[in-house]
Amino acid sequence: MSAKKFQIICTSPGMRRNGIAHPATAFYDAGRWSEAEIKAFNADPNFTVRELEDGESTTTEADFEARVKAEVDSRLQAKAEDLQKAFDQAVSDKAAEKATELQAKIDDLQAKLDAATKAAAEKPATEKPAAKK
């Protein structure tokens, strides 16, 4: 690794990785993290690793903070959209399941009504009782 420093950006501040809880952004000397630890950060979608060369600024200026915030907001929005899609699909699936159940009940009741109607039509008519005088 040729970087002199690393910046670790965490989209979920307070999240633990490689033995510590991380703020939204922090700078570390190159020797602070092993190559395996850097790979672990890079494999986790909640982290972004920037390698900084000599002379590259490690200050958190307003425009940089805005970029970090935009990245965090973007990832949160994507997660919210994924969750909403999953919720909508679950609701749709449950509604379809319930509609199928209700249609089966309707079909069963219709069959019973048809059978009762047929049975009533096939019964001989009975005489009316004589009216009392």
mmCIF file of the C-alpha atoms, coordinates in Angstrom:
data_MODEL
# 
_entry.id   MODEL 
# 
loop_
_atom_site.group_PDB 
_atom_site.id 
_atom_site.type_symbol 
_atom_site.label_atom_id 
_atom_site.label_alt_id 
_atom_site.label_comp_id 
_atom_site.label_asym_id 
_atom_site.label_entity_id 
_atom_site.label_seq_id 
_atom_site.pdbx_PDB_ins_code 
_atom_site.Cartn_x 
_atom_site.Cartn_y 
_atom_site.Cartn_z 
_atom_site.occupancy 
_atom_site.B_iso_or_equiv 
_atom_site.pdbx_formal_charge 
_atom_site.auth_seq_id 
_atom_site.auth_comp_id 
_atom_site.auth_asym_id 
_atom_site.auth_atom_id 
_atom_site.pdbx_PDB_model_num 
ATOM 1   C CA . MET A 1 1   ? 0.000    0.000   0.000  1.00 0.00 ? 1   MET A CA 1 
ATOM 2   C CA . SER A 1 2   ? 1.433    3.313   -1.060 1.00 0.00 ? 2   SER A CA 1 
ATOM 3   C CA . ALA A 1 3   ? -0.968   5.546   0.827  1.00 0.00 ? 3   ALA A CA 1 
ATOM 4   C CA . LYS A 1 4   ? 0.366    7.690   3.644  1.00 0.00 ? 4   LYS A CA 1 
ATOM 5   C CA . LYS A 1 5   ? -3.011   7.985   5.298  1.00 0.00 ? 5   LYS A CA 1 
ATOM 6   C CA . PHE A 1 6   ? -6.440   6.416   5.036  1.00 0.00 ? 6   PHE A CA 1 
ATOM 7   C CA . GLN A 1 7   ? -9.794   8.032   5.474  1.00 0.00 ? 7   GLN A CA 1 
ATOM 8   C CA . ILE A 1 8   ? -12.524  5.711   6.693  1.00 0.00 ? 8   ILE A CA 1 
ATOM 9   C CA . ILE A 1 9   ? -16.057  6.942   5.965  1.00 0.00 ? 9   ILE A CA 1 
ATOM 10  C CA . CYS A 1 10  ? -18.844  5.163   7.831  1.00 0.00 ? 10  CYS A CA 1 
ATOM 11  C CA . THR A 1 11  ? -22.438  5.553   6.606  1.00 0.00 ? 11  THR A CA 1 
ATOM 12  C CA . SER A 1 12  ? -23.744  4.307   9.966  1.00 0.00 ? 12  SER A CA 1 
ATOM 13  C CA . PRO A 1 13  ? -21.725  6.263   12.547 1.00 0.00 ? 13  PRO A CA 1 
ATOM 14  C CA . GLY A 1 14  ? -21.129  4.211   15.678 1.00 0.00 ? 14  GLY A CA 1 
ATOM 15  C CA . MET A 1 15  ? -20.997  0.963   13.715 1.00 0.00 ? 15  MET A CA 1 
ATOM 16  C CA . ARG A 1 16  ? -18.235  -1.378  14.829 1.00 0.00 ? 16  ARG A CA 1 
ATOM 17  C CA . ARG A 1 17  ? -15.725  -2.852  12.390 1.00 0.00 ? 17  ARG A CA 1 
ATOM 18  C CA . ASN A 1 18  ? -12.230  -4.160  13.007 1.00 0.00 ? 18  ASN A CA 1 
ATOM 19  C CA . GLY A 1 19  ? -12.544  -3.731  16.759 1.00 0.00 ? 19  GLY A CA 1 
ATOM 20  C CA . ILE A 1 20  ? -13.711  -0.126  17.088 1.00 0.00 ? 20  ILE A CA 1 
ATOM 21  C CA . ALA A 1 21  ? -16.829  1.997   16.712 1.00 0.00 ? 21  ALA A CA 1 
ATOM 22  C CA . HIS A 1 22  ? -16.434  4.407   13.798 1.00 0.00 ? 22  HIS A CA 1 
ATOM 23  C CA . PRO A 1 23  ? -17.482  8.046   13.458 1.00 0.00 ? 23  PRO A CA 1 
ATOM 24  C CA . ALA A 1 24  ? -18.871  9.322   10.151 1.00 0.00 ? 24  ALA A CA 1 
ATOM 25  C CA . THR A 1 25  ? -15.304  9.984   8.990  1.00 0.00 ? 25  THR A CA 1 
ATOM 26  C CA . ALA A 1 26  ? -11.820  9.623   10.453 1.00 0.00 ? 26  ALA A CA 1 
ATOM 27  C CA . PHE A 1 27  ? -8.234   9.706   9.194  1.00 0.00 ? 27  PHE A CA 1 
ATOM 28  C CA . TYR A 1 28  ? -5.636   7.085   10.081 1.00 0.00 ? 28  TYR A CA 1 
ATOM 29  C CA . ASP A 1 29  ? -1.936   6.624   9.368  1.00 0.00 ? 29  ASP A CA 1 
ATOM 30  C CA . ALA A 1 30  ? -1.216   3.925   6.789  1.00 0.00 ? 30  ALA A CA 1 
ATOM 31  C CA . GLY A 1 31  ? 0.174    1.515   9.403  1.00 0.00 ? 31  GLY A CA 1 
ATOM 32  C CA . ARG A 1 32  ? -2.965   1.671   11.566 1.00 0.00 ? 32  ARG A CA 1 
ATOM 33  C CA . TRP A 1 33  ? -4.896   -0.957  9.552  1.00 0.00 ? 33  TRP A CA 1 
ATOM 34  C CA . SER A 1 34  ? -3.593   -4.206  8.130  1.00 0.00 ? 34  SER A CA 1 
ATOM 35  C CA . GLU A 1 35  ? -4.271   -5.094  4.511  1.00 0.00 ? 35  GLU A CA 1 
ATOM 36  C CA . ALA A 1 36  ? -6.876   -7.640  5.689  1.00 0.00 ? 36  ALA A CA 1 
ATOM 37  C CA . GLU A 1 37  ? -8.635   -4.967  7.760  1.00 0.00 ? 37  GLU A CA 1 
ATOM 38  C CA . ILE A 1 38  ? -8.685   -2.571  4.788  1.00 0.00 ? 38  ILE A CA 1 
ATOM 39  C CA . LYS A 1 39  ? -10.201  -5.370  2.687  1.00 0.00 ? 39  LYS A CA 1 
ATOM 40  C CA . ALA A 1 40  ? -12.843  -5.912  5.398  1.00 0.00 ? 40  ALA A CA 1 
ATOM 41  C CA . PHE A 1 41  ? -13.758  -2.217  5.244  1.00 0.00 ? 41  PHE A CA 1 
ATOM 42  C CA . ASN A 1 42  ? -13.939  -2.319  1.442  1.00 0.00 ? 42  ASN A CA 1 
ATOM 43  C CA . ALA A 1 43  ? -16.133  -5.438  1.522  1.00 0.00 ? 43  ALA A CA 1 
ATOM 44  C CA . ASP A 1 44  ? -18.655  -3.750  3.823  1.00 0.00 ? 44  ASP A CA 1 
ATOM 45  C CA . PRO A 1 45  ? -21.114  -1.449  1.988  1.00 0.00 ? 45  PRO A CA 1 
ATOM 46  C CA . ASN A 1 46  ? -21.355  0.705   5.134  1.00 0.00 ? 46  ASN A CA 1 
ATOM 47  C CA . PHE A 1 47  ? -17.745  1.830   4.728  1.00 0.00 ? 47  PHE A CA 1 
ATOM 48  C CA . THR A 1 48  ? -15.747  3.721   2.141  1.00 0.00 ? 48  THR A CA 1 
ATOM 49  C CA . VAL A 1 49  ? -11.952  3.795   2.279  1.00 0.00 ? 49  VAL A CA 1 
ATOM 50  C CA . ARG A 1 50  ? -9.995   6.647   0.686  1.00 0.00 ? 50  ARG A CA 1 
ATOM 51  C CA . GLU A 1 51  ? -6.254   6.394   0.314  1.00 0.00 ? 51  GLU A CA 1 
ATOM 52  C CA . LEU A 1 52  ? -4.562   9.784   0.684  1.00 0.00 ? 52  LEU A CA 1 
ATOM 53  C CA . GLU A 1 53  ? -1.126   10.537  -0.697 1.00 0.00 ? 53  GLU A CA 1 
ATOM 54  C CA . ASP A 1 54  ? 1.432    12.950  0.737  1.00 0.00 ? 54  ASP A CA 1 
ATOM 55  C CA . GLY A 1 55  ? 0.159    16.497  0.649  1.00 0.00 ? 55  GLY A CA 1 
ATOM 56  C CA . GLU A 1 56  ? -3.487   15.523  0.201  1.00 0.00 ? 56  GLU A CA 1 
ATOM 57  C CA . SER A 1 57  ? -5.706   17.354  2.654  1.00 0.00 ? 57  SER A CA 1 
ATOM 58  C CA . THR A 1 58  ? -7.093   15.557  5.675  1.00 0.00 ? 58  THR A CA 1 
ATOM 59  C CA . THR A 1 59  ? -9.219   18.460  6.806  1.00 0.00 ? 59  THR A CA 1 
ATOM 60  C CA . THR A 1 60  ? -12.965  18.051  6.866  1.00 0.00 ? 60  THR A CA 1 
ATOM 61  C CA . GLU A 1 61  ? -13.990  21.190  5.005  1.00 0.00 ? 61  GLU A CA 1 
ATOM 62  C CA . ALA A 1 62  ? -17.633  22.058  4.498  1.00 0.00 ? 62  ALA A CA 1 
ATOM 63  C CA . ASP A 1 63  ? -17.689  20.818  0.915  1.00 0.00 ? 63  ASP A CA 1 
ATOM 64  C CA . PHE A 1 64  ? -16.131  17.509  1.930  1.00 0.00 ? 64  PHE A CA 1 
ATOM 65  C CA . GLU A 1 65  ? -18.619  17.114  4.778  1.00 0.00 ? 65  GLU A CA 1 
ATOM 66  C CA . ALA A 1 66  ? -21.387  17.801  2.292  1.00 0.00 ? 66  ALA A CA 1 
ATOM 67  C CA . ARG A 1 67  ? -20.063  15.016  0.024  1.00 0.00 ? 67  ARG A CA 1 
ATOM 68  C CA . VAL A 1 68  ? -19.923  12.612  2.972  1.00 0.00 ? 68  VAL A CA 1 
ATOM 69  C CA . LYS A 1 69  ? -23.458  13.586  3.970  1.00 0.00 ? 69  LYS A CA 1 
ATOM 70  C CA . ALA A 1 70  ? -24.642  13.168  0.378  1.00 0.00 ? 70  ALA A CA 1 
ATOM 71  C CA . GLU A 1 71  ? -23.102  9.676   0.234  1.00 0.00 ? 71  GLU A CA 1 
ATOM 72  C CA . VAL A 1 72  ? -24.708  8.693   3.537  1.00 0.00 ? 72  VAL A CA 1 
ATOM 73  C CA . ASP A 1 73  ? -28.059  10.137  2.439  1.00 0.00 ? 73  ASP A CA 1 
ATOM 74  C CA . SER A 1 74  ? -27.822  8.332   -0.896 1.00 0.00 ? 74  SER A CA 1 
ATOM 75  C CA . ARG A 1 75  ? -27.183  4.990   0.759  1.00 0.00 ? 75  ARG A CA 1 
ATOM 76  C CA . LEU A 1 76  ? -29.961  5.556   3.291  1.00 0.00 ? 76  LEU A CA 1 
ATOM 77  C CA . GLN A 1 77  ? -32.375  6.481   0.484  1.00 0.00 ? 77  GLN A CA 1 
ATOM 78  C CA . ALA A 1 78  ? -31.442  3.344   -1.456 1.00 0.00 ? 78  ALA A CA 1 
ATOM 79  C CA . LYS A 1 79  ? -31.983  1.218   1.652  1.00 0.00 ? 79  LYS A CA 1 
ATOM 80  C CA . ALA A 1 80  ? -35.335  2.903   2.330  1.00 0.00 ? 80  ALA A CA 1 
ATOM 81  C CA . GLU A 1 81  ? -36.413  2.240   -1.259 1.00 0.00 ? 81  GLU A CA 1 
ATOM 82  C CA . ASP A 1 82  ? -35.371  -1.409  -0.983 1.00 0.00 ? 82  ASP A CA 1 
ATOM 83  C CA . LEU A 1 83  ? -37.327  -1.778  2.253  1.00 0.00 ? 83  LEU A CA 1 
ATOM 84  C CA . GLN A 1 84  ? -40.389  -0.083  0.733  1.00 0.00 ? 84  GLN A CA 1 
ATOM 85  C CA . LYS A 1 85  ? -40.281  -2.398  -2.295 1.00 0.00 ? 85  LYS A CA 1 
ATOM 86  C CA . ALA A 1 86  ? -40.033  -5.438  -0.033 1.00 0.00 ? 86  ALA A CA 1 
ATOM 87  C CA . PHE A 1 87  ? -42.936  -4.166  2.087  1.00 0.00 ? 87  PHE A CA 1 
ATOM 88  C CA . ASP A 1 88  ? -45.078  -3.437  -0.970 1.00 0.00 ? 88  ASP A CA 1 
ATOM 89  C CA . GLN A 1 89  ? -44.379  -6.913  -2.348 1.00 0.00 ? 89  GLN A CA 1 
ATOM 90  C CA . ALA A 1 90  ? -45.266  -8.553  0.974  1.00 0.00 ? 90  ALA A CA 1 
ATOM 91  C CA . VAL A 1 91  ? -48.549  -6.615  1.119  1.00 0.00 ? 91  VAL A CA 1 
ATOM 92  C CA . SER A 1 92  ? -49.335  -7.511  -2.494 1.00 0.00 ? 92  SER A CA 1 
ATOM 93  C CA . ASP A 1 93  ? -48.567  -11.182 -1.908 1.00 0.00 ? 93  ASP A CA 1 
ATOM 94  C CA . LYS A 1 94  ? -50.747  -11.290 1.237  1.00 0.00 ? 94  LYS A CA 1 
ATOM 95  C CA . ALA A 1 95  ? -53.626  -9.505  -0.532 1.00 0.00 ? 95  ALA A CA 1 
ATOM 96  C CA . ALA A 1 96  ? -53.472  -11.989 -3.421 1.00 0.00 ? 96  ALA A CA 1 
ATOM 97  C CA . GLU A 1 97  ? -53.423  -14.889 -0.965 1.00 0.00 ? 97  GLU A CA 1 
ATOM 98  C CA . LYS A 1 98  ? -56.459  -13.492 0.884  1.00 0.00 ? 98  LYS A CA 1 
ATOM 99  C CA . ALA A 1 99  ? -58.323  -12.857 -2.400 1.00 0.00 ? 99  ALA A CA 1 
ATOM 100 C CA . THR A 1 100 ? -57.714  -16.470 -3.425 1.00 0.00 ? 100 THR A CA 1 
ATOM 101 C CA . GLU A 1 101 ? -59.029  -17.711 -0.071 1.00 0.00 ? 101 GLU A CA 1 
ATOM 102 C CA . LEU A 1 102 ? -62.145  -15.523 -0.330 1.00 0.00 ? 102 LEU A CA 1 
ATOM 103 C CA . GLN A 1 103 ? -62.810  -16.599 -3.923 1.00 0.00 ? 103 GLN A CA 1 
ATOM 104 C CA . ALA A 1 104 ? -62.659  -20.254 -2.805 1.00 0.00 ? 104 ALA A CA 1 
ATOM 105 C CA . LYS A 1 105 ? -65.222  -19.511 -0.069 1.00 0.00 ? 105 LYS A CA 1 
ATOM 106 C CA . ILE A 1 106 ? -67.460  -17.686 -2.555 1.00 0.00 ? 106 ILE A CA 1 
ATOM 107 C CA . ASP A 1 107 ? -67.234  -20.622 -4.974 1.00 0.00 ? 107 ASP A CA 1 
ATOM 108 C CA . ASP A 1 108 ? -68.111  -23.062 -2.162 1.00 0.00 ? 108 ASP A CA 1 
ATOM 109 C CA . LEU A 1 109 ? -71.114  -20.990 -1.066 1.00 0.00 ? 109 LEU A CA 1 
ATOM 110 C CA . GLN A 1 110 ? -72.293  -20.634 -4.676 1.00 0.00 ? 110 GLN A CA 1 
ATOM 111 C CA . ALA A 1 111 ? -72.126  -24.425 -5.125 1.00 0.00 ? 111 ALA A CA 1 
ATOM 112 C CA . LYS A 1 112 ? -74.169  -24.904 -1.942 1.00 0.00 ? 112 LYS A CA 1 
ATOM 113 C CA . LEU A 1 113 ? -76.721  -22.326 -3.083 1.00 0.00 ? 113 LEU A CA 1 
ATOM 114 C CA . ASP A 1 114 ? -77.000  -23.983 -6.516 1.00 0.00 ? 114 ASP A CA 1 
ATOM 115 C CA . ALA A 1 115 ? -77.498  -27.388 -4.868 1.00 0.00 ? 115 ALA A CA 1 
ATOM 116 C CA . ALA A 1 116 ? -80.166  -26.025 -2.518 1.00 0.00 ? 116 ALA A CA 1 
ATOM 117 C CA . THR A 1 117 ? -81.930  -24.265 -5.391 1.00 0.00 ? 117 THR A CA 1 
ATOM 118 C CA . LYS A 1 118 ? -81.923  -27.463 -7.460 1.00 0.00 ? 118 LYS A CA 1 
ATOM 119 C CA . ALA A 1 119 ? -83.186  -29.529 -4.510 1.00 0.00 ? 119 ALA A CA 1 
ATOM 120 C CA . ALA A 1 120 ? -85.993  -27.039 -3.875 1.00 0.00 ? 120 ALA A CA 1 
ATOM 121 C CA . ALA A 1 121 ? -87.009  -27.118 -7.531 1.00 0.00 ? 121 ALA A CA 1 
ATOM 122 C CA . GLU A 1 122 ? -87.153  -30.914 -7.537 1.00 0.00 ? 122 GLU A CA 1 
ATOM 123 C CA . LYS A 1 123 ? -89.349  -31.180 -4.401 1.00 0.00 ? 123 LYS A CA 1 
ATOM 124 C CA . PRO A 1 124 ? -92.986  -31.802 -5.146 1.00 0.00 ? 124 PRO A CA 1 
ATOM 125 C CA . ALA A 1 125 ? -95.248  -28.950 -4.304 1.00 0.00 ? 125 ALA A CA 1 
ATOM 126 C CA . THR A 1 126 ? -97.300  -29.579 -1.177 1.00 0.00 ? 126 THR A CA 1 
ATOM 127 C CA . GLU A 1 127 ? -100.914 -28.670 -0.819 1.00 0.00 ? 127 GLU A CA 1 
ATOM 128 C CA . LYS A 1 128 ? -101.741 -25.551 1.036  1.00 0.00 ? 128 LYS A CA 1 
ATOM 129 C CA . PRO A 1 129 ? -103.559 -26.113 4.295  1.00 0.00 ? 129 PRO A CA 1 
ATOM 130 C CA . ALA A 1 130 ? -107.254 -25.287 4.195  1.00 0.00 ? 130 ALA A CA 1 
ATOM 131 C CA . ALA A 1 131 ? -108.149 -21.907 5.479  1.00 0.00 ? 131 ALA A CA 1 
ATOM 132 C CA . LYS A 1 132 ? -109.920 -21.855 8.822  1.00 0.00 ? 132 LYS A CA 1 
ATOM 133 C CA . LYS A 1 133 ? -113.473 -20.691 8.821  1.00 0.00 ? 133 LYS A CA 1 
# 
